[in-house]
Amino acid sequence: VLMISAMTATGGGVIRDMLLREIPMVLRTDFYASAAIIGGATMLLTNYLELNEPFQIIVSASAAIFARFAAMKLGLSLPKARGSF
C-alpha cells in the first residue's frame, strides 16, 4: 500500500509536469511522496483496526491532504542535494 501510494502520487506529478514541459516538482522540491506515504500508512492503520472501508478512505485521504497543505503552509520540503536545481 505504501509503495503504490507513493508511486501513484509521484508518477502523476511527473506526468503532469512533463506535459507542461517543466522540470518535475518531485525533483526540485515537494512533498508528494511523503504525503502519499502518510495517507497509505493511515490506510494500513485503519485497516488493522478493522474500521469500515468508507471511513478508512475518508481518514486516509484527509491525512494525505492535511499533510500536503501543512507542508505548503509551513514551507516544508525534502532535503535538497548540493548543486541541485
N, C-alpha and C positions, 0 to 999 in steps of 0.2 A: 504494500500500500504506500509506504513512504517513497519508494523508488518511482513508482508510477506517478504519484502526485508531483514529485519534483521534476520528472522528465516531461510531463504534460505541461506544467507551467512554464518551464524553461523553453521547451520546444515551441510552444505557442508564441511566446515573446520573441524568440529568434525569427520565426517565420514572419511575424508582423513587421519587425524591423527590416528584414530583408526586402519585403515588399515595398517598404517606404524608402529603400536604399540608404539606410542608416547603419551605423555600427551597432550591433546588438547591445541593448542595455545591460543584458546579463554579463557582458564582457567589460562594460565600463563601470557601472555602479547600479546596484539594485538589490532587491530583497526578494525577488521572485521565488527562488527555490527554497529559501528559508521559510517564507510564509506558507508555501505549499507543504513543506515538511511539518510545520506546526499543525496545519489542517489535517494532514494524514495521521499524525500522532494522536490528535484528538479523536479521529475516527477509530483508530485502534483502541484507544482507551474506552470510548463509549461502547464499542462492540464488546470489549472484555467485560464491561459492567452489565452487558446484556440489556441495554436500553433499546427501545423500539427504533426501527430504522429511520422513520421521518425525523425523529428527534436527533439521531446521530448525524444525519445530513445537515440539519439546521445548525447544530452546535459546531460541527466541523467547518462548515462554510463560514460561519460567524467568526470562528477563531482565526482562520486564514485571512479573512477580510480585515479584522481588527489588527492583526499583526502587520499587514501591509500598510494600512492607514497610519498606525502608530509609527512605523518606520519612516513614512513620508513626513509626518508631522515633526518627529524628533530628529530627522536628518540622518537616520541610521543606514548604514550600508555595510557590505562586507569589506574586509581589508583589501587594499589595492596593492598589486605588485609594484615594485620600484620600476620607474621608467615606463609605466603603462599609461594608457590614454589619459 
